[in-house]
Amino acid sequence: MSKKKNITGVVYSTDPNFQYAFEGSKEQETLPPQQQDLRIFIEKKHRGGKTANIIKGFIGKQEDLESLGKFLKTKLGVGGSAKDGEIIIQGDFRDKIVELLLSKGYKSKKAGG
C-alpha cells in the first residue's frame, strides 16, 4: 500500500515549472528553554494501575524532545518514552521533574490531579 502525500490547494496547473507544496514538510524549530511552558501531569488510566508522569507542552524538534526525555530518565533512574510531543516518565516523580526542568531553565509546573 502506498502512502498518500497531502497536497494542498492546486489540483492541476498548466505551468510547466509549477511545484506542488506538501503539508508538514517543515519541522517546527525548538524554542529556547525560557520560552517553553511545560506541564507535568500524573496519570494512572490505561497503564495497568501503574503511575506515570506525562510532560506536555514541548514545542520543537523530535530529537530535542528525545534528548530532554533521556536527560530526565537518566537523572531519575526510571524508564519512559518521548513521542507525539509528550514525554512519559514511569512512576510518580512530579516534584523532582519540576526541579530538574527548572534547573535546566524550562518554565514548568504541576498540572492536573
DONUGU-591154 format. One record per atom (N, C-alpha, C, O): residue in one letter; z, y, x. Coordinates in steps of 0.1 Angstrom, whole numbers, padded with zeros to 4 digits, always signed. Layout:
N
AZYX...
//
This chain:
113
M+0000-0012+0008M+0000+0000+0000M+0000+0012+0009M+0008+0013+0018S-0008+0022+0006S-0009+0034+0014S+0000+0045+0009S+0003+0046-0003K+0005+0053+0018K+0013+0064+0014K+0004+0076+0010K-0006+0079+0017K+0008+0082-0001K+0001+0094-0006K+0006+0106+0000K+0018+0108+0001K-0003+0115+0005K+0001+0128+0011K+0002+0138-0001K-0006+0137-0010N+0012+0146+0000N+0014+0156-0011N+0006+0169-0008N+0011+0177+0000I-0006+0170-0014I-0014+0182-0012I-0011+0192-0022I-0010+0189-0034T-0009+0205-0018T-0006+0215-0028T-0018+0224-0030T-0026+0227-0022G-0019+0229-0043G-0028+0239-0046G-0043+0234-0048G-0046+0230-0059V-0051+0235-0038V-0065+0233-0038V-0068+0218-0040V-0063+0209-0034V-0077+0215-0050V-0082+0202-0052V-0096+0200-0045V-0099+0189-0040Y-0104+0210-0045Y-0117+0209-0040Y-0121+0223-0034Y-0118+0233-0040S-0128+0223-0023S-0133+0236-0017S-0147+0234-0011S-0150+0223-0005T-0155+0244-0013T-0169+0244-0007T-0169+0249+0007T-0179+0248+0014D-0158+0254+0012D-0157+0260+0026D-0157+0248+0036D-0148+0240+0035P-0167+0247+0045P-0167+0236+0054P-0155+0237+0065P-0152+0226+0071N-0149+0248+0066N-0138+0250+0076N-0124+0249+0069N-0114+0252+0076F-0124+0245+0057F-0111+0245+0049F-0102+0234+0054F-0107+0223+0056Q-0089+0237+0056Q-0079+0227+0060Q-0069+0226+0048Q-0063+0236+0044Y-0066+0214+0044Y-0056+0212+0034Y-0042+0215+0040Y-0039+0212+0051A-0033+0221+0031A-0019+0223+0035A-0011+0213+0029A-0010+0211+0017F-0004+0205+0037F+0005+0195+0033F+0019+0200+0031F+0024+0207+0040E+0026+0195+0021E+0040+0199+0019E+0049+0192+0028E+0047+0180+0032G+0060+0198+0032G+0070+0192+0040G+0066+0189+0054G+0073+0180+0061S+0056+0195+0060S+0052+0192+0073S+0061+0198+0083S+0062+0194+0095K+0068+0209+0080K+0077+0216+0089K+0092+0212+0086K+0096+0212+0075E+0099+0209+0097E+0113+0206+0095E+0121+0219+0097E+0117+0227+0105Q+0131+0221+0089Q+0139+0233+0089Q+0146+0234+0103Q+0152+0224+0108E+0146+0246+0108E+0153+0249+0121E+0169+0248+0118E+0174+0251+0108T+0176+0244+0129T+0190+0242+0128T+0197+0256+0129T+0194+0263+0139L+0205+0259+0120L+0213+0272+0121L+0224+0270+0131L+0229+0259+0134P+0228+0281+0138P+0239+0280+0147P+0252+0277+0140P+0253+0279+0128P+0262+0271+0147P+0274+0267+0141P+0281+0277+0133P+0288+0274+0122Q+0281+0290+0137Q+0288+0300+0130Q+0282+0303+0116Q+0289+0308+0107Q+0269+0300+0114Q+0263+0302+0101Q+0263+0290+0092Q+0259+0291+0080Q+0267+0278+0097Q+0268+0266+0089Q+0280+0267+0080Q+0291+0272+0085D+0279+0263+0068D+0291+0262+0059D+0292+0248+0054D+0286+0244+0044L+0301+0240+0061L+0302+0226+0058L+0314+0224+0049L+0324+0230+0050R+0312+0214+0040R+0323+0210+0030R+0326+0195+0033R+0317+0187+0035I+0339+0192+0033I+0343+0178+0036I+0349+0173+0023I+0359+0177+0018F+0342+0162+0017F+0346+0156+0005F+0352+0142+0008F+0349+0137+0019I+0361+0137+0000I+0366+0123+0001I+0361+0115-0011I+0360+0120-0022E+0357+0103-0008E+0350+0095-0019E+0355+0081-0017E+0356+0075-0006K+0357+0074-0029K+0361+0060-0029K+0351+0052-0038K+0351+0040-0037K+0343+0059-0046K+0334+0052-0055K+0323+0046-0048K+0318+0051-0038H+0318+0034-0052H+0307+0027-0047H+0309+0023-0033H+0299+0021-0026R+0321+0021-0028R+0323+0017-0014R+0333+0005-0014R+0339+0003-0003G+0334-0002-0024G+0343-0014-0024G+0357-0011-0023G+0365-0018-0017G+0362+0001-0028G+0375+0005-0027G+0379+0012-0014G+0391+0016-0013K+0370+0012-0005K+0373+0019+0008K+0371+0034+0007K+0363+0039-0001T+0378+0041+0016T+0377+0056+0016T+0367+0060+0026T+0366+0055+0037A+0360+0071+0022A+0350+0077+0032A+0350+0092+0030A+0352+0097+0019N+0348+0099+0041N+0346+0113+0041N+0331+0116+0041N+0324+0111+0049I+0327+0126+0033I+0313+0130+0032I+0313+0144+0036I+0320+0153+0030I+0305+0148+0046I+0303+0161+0051I+0290+0166+0046I+0279+0161+0050K+0290+0176+0038K+0278+0182+0032K+0276+0196+0036K+0285+0203+0040G+0263+0201+0035G+0260+0215+0037G+0254+0218+0050G+0251+0229+0053F+0251+0207+0058F+0244+0210+0071F+0230+0214+0069F+0223+0207+0062I+0226+0224+0076I+0212+0229+0075I+0206+0228+0089I+0210+0235+0098G+0196+0219+0090G+0189+0218+0103G+0182+0205+0104G+0179+0198+0095K+0178+0202+0117K+0171+0190+0120K+0179+0177+0119K+0191+0178+0121Q+0172+0166+0117Q+0179+0153+0116Q+0186+0150+0129Q+0197+0144+0129E+0180+0153+0140E+0185+0150+0153E+0199+0157+0156E+0208+0151+0161D+0199+0169+0151D+0212+0177+0153D+0223+0172+0144D+0234+0171+0147L+0219+0168+0132L+0228+0161+0122L+0234+0149+0128L+0246+0146+0128E+0225+0140+0134E+0230+0128+0140E+0239+0130+0152E+0248+0123+0154S+0236+0140+0160S+0244+0143+0172S+0258+0148+0168S+0268+0145+0174L+0259+0156+0157L+0272+0161+0152L+0279+0149+0146L+0291+0148+0148G+0272+0140+0139G+0279+0128+0134G+0284+0119+0145G+0295+0114+0144K+0276+0117+0156K+0281+0109+0167K+0293+0116+0174K+0302+0108+0177F+0293+0129+0175F+0305+0136+0181F+0317+0133+0173F+0328+0129+0178L+0316+0134+0159L+0328+0132+0151L+0333+0117+0151L+0344+0114+0152K+0323+0108+0150K+0327+0094+0151K+0333+0090+0164K+0343+0082+0164T+0329+0096+0175T+0334+0093+0188T+0348+0098+0189T+0358+0091+0194K+0350+0111+0185K+0364+0117+0186K+0374+0110+0177K+0386+0109+0180L+0369+0105+0165L+0379+0099+0156L+0380+0084+0158L+0390+0078+0154G+0371+0078+0165G+0371+0064+0168G+0368+0055+0156G+0375+0045+0154V+0359+0060+0147V+0356+0053+0135V+0341+0051+0134V+0333+0056+0142G+0337+0044+0123G+0322+0042+0121G+0318+0052+0110G+0325+0060+0105G+0305+0052+0108G+0299+0061+0098G+0284+0062+0100G+0278+0054+0108S+0278+0072+0093S+0263+0074+0095S+0260+0088+0092S+0268+0096+0086A+0247+0092+0095A+0243+0105+0093A+0228+0104+0087A+0219+0100+0095K+0227+0107+0074K+0214+0106+0068K+0213+0114+0056K+0224+0118+0050D+0201+0118+0051D+0199+0126+0039D+0207+0139+0039D+0212+0144+0029G+0209+0145+0051G+0216+0158+0051G+0231+0157+0050G+0238+0167+0049E+0236+0145+0051E+0251+0142+0050E+0256+0134+0061E+0248+0126+0067I+0268+0136+0065I+0275+0127+0075I+0286+0120+0067I+0294+0126+0061I+0286+0107+0069I+0296+0098+0062I+0305+0093+0073I+0300+0086+0083I+0318+0095+0072I+0328+0090+0082I+0337+0081+0074I+0343+0084+0064Q+0339+0069+0079Q+0348+0059+0073Q+0362+0063+0075Q+0366+0067+0085G+0370+0061+0064G+0384+0064+0065G+0387+0078+0059G+0378+0085+0055D+0400+0081+0059D+0405+0094+0054D+0409+0103+0066D+0421+0102+0070F+0400+0111+0071F+0403+0119+0083F+0400+0134+0080F+0395+0141+0089R+0401+0138+0068R+0396+0152+0064R+0403+0163+0073R+0396+0172+0077D+0416+0162+0075D+0423+0172+0083D+0418+0173+0097D+0415+0183+0103K+0416+0161+0103K+0411+0160+0117K+0397+0165+0118K+0393+0171+0128I+0388+0161+0108I+0374+0166+0108I+0373+0181+0107I+0365+0187+0114V+0382+0187+0099V+0382+0202+0098V+0385+0208+0111V+0379+0218+0115E+0396+0202+0118E+0400+0208+0131E+0389+0206+0141E+0386+0216+0149L+0382+0195+0142L+0371+0192+0151L+0360+0202+0149L+0354+0207+0158L+0356+0203+0136L+0345+0212+0133L+0348+0227+0136L+0339+0234+0141L+0360+0231+0133L+0364+0245+0137L+0364+0247+0152L+0361+0258+0156S+0368+0237+0159S+0369+0238+0174S+0355+0239+0180S+0353+0245+0190K+0345+0234+0173K+0331+0235+0177K+0324+0248+0172K+0312+0250+0175G+0331+0255+0163G+0326+0268+0159G+0320+0267+0145G+0314+0277+0140Y+0320+0256+0138Y+0315+0255+0124Y+0325+0260+0114Y+0337+0259+0116K+0320+0267+0104K+0328+0270+0092K+0329+0258+0084K+0319+0253+0079S+0341+0253+0081S+0343+0241+0073S+0356+0242+0065S+0366+0248+0070K+0356+0235+0054K+0368+0234+0046K+0367+0222+0037K+0357+0216+0035K+0379+0218+0033K+0380+0206+0024K+0376+0210+0010K+0378+0221+0006A+0369+0201+0004A+0364+0203-0010A+0366+0191-0018A+0368+0180-0013G+0366+0192-0031G+0367+0180-0040G+0382+0176-0041G+0391+0184-0038G+0384+0163-0045G+0397+0158-0047G+0403+0152-0035G+0414+0148-0035
//
